[in-house]
């Protein structure tokens, strides 16, 4: 029935367009895919927040599956995810911090006040390391595997829901991987 | 009055066009050509205010990235090298002029594909119209048609004979 099909074509085209545009509505244009994923963590060397004499570098990530959380005291949504970070630390997930364009005193005070979930915090005062990591909106959280390769990037505050859906299974998988 | 309004409007538009958002005072007497710098930052997209270029945006990150672009130019990097630097960190998103690659084929060639499809549909429609012959009519219909035409002729000649009275 080619004739029947011919009358149906506009409807099918319309439905296809509607499906495409509907999908577009659910995408967040603020979430730009990171070219860093599946690449080695960008090299850096930064002083630690609490003890500036200690240098932190990308080598510190090796040998474990860890998170790198980019945060700042001026970042409101960092407060929002902080409680979750504290919970993750208690669950034994190693979290490193990248304190982005912040003031040392303010950052230390913030961690004293709300708790410190980080194994160590790199202090990136001028945001240059942030640029190397493609940071454009705090908070951002990277998942880094045992070889120091970036496996995932989450933009915006972490929620329990998004963590359990996207990140926790990935961490389990990466932990199981040999190496 | 209207002319005045128009002039004011045009004046404001002119201002928008040429304003670079809070551009830093960089030193353009050395390695860095100011024209080249400004051209490049207008081609790069700010990730924070996504519909603005690096040159237009006043976002904190745009300031930092402009400084980065300036420093890279100052150290003698070419435009391509600077663009590469940003693309490896932020992805193709920073480009207002996206590269041609499998991911962007739809973007680059989609409109032409639609144009070709449109032309094909048009050609087909025109050919089909040409093929259509006048429908045959029965003797009865022909007779009725002749009568209508004859009546119309009669009416016409009547009205010709007696122009408006």
Contacts between the chains, C-beta under 8 A, distances in Angstrom:
chain1	res1	chain2	res2	distance
A	29	B	50	6.3
A	30	B	50	7.3
A	32	B	47	6.2
A	32	B	90	6.9
A	32	B	91	6.1
A	32	B	93	4.6
A	33	B	91	6.0
A	33	B	93	7.8
A	34	B	90	8.0
A	34	B	91	6.6
A	35	B	87	7.0
A	35	B	88	6.1
A	35	B	89	7.2
A	35	B	90	7.3
A	35	B	91	4.4
A	36	B	89	7.6
A	42	B	89	7.9
A	101	B	60	7.3
A	126	B	64	7.9
A	127	B	61	8.0
A	127	B	64	5.4
A	128	B	64	8.0
A	128	B	68	8.0
A	130	B	64	8.0
A	131	B	64	6.4
A	131	B	65	7.0
A	131	B	68	6.1
A	131	B	89	6.2
A	132	B	89	6.3
A	133	B	89	7.4
A	134	B	89	4.3
A	134	B	90	5.0
A	134	B	91	7.5
A	136	B	47	3.8
A	136	B	48	6.0
A	136	B	61	5.5
A	136	B	90	6.8
A	137	B	47	7.5
A	137	B	48	6.6
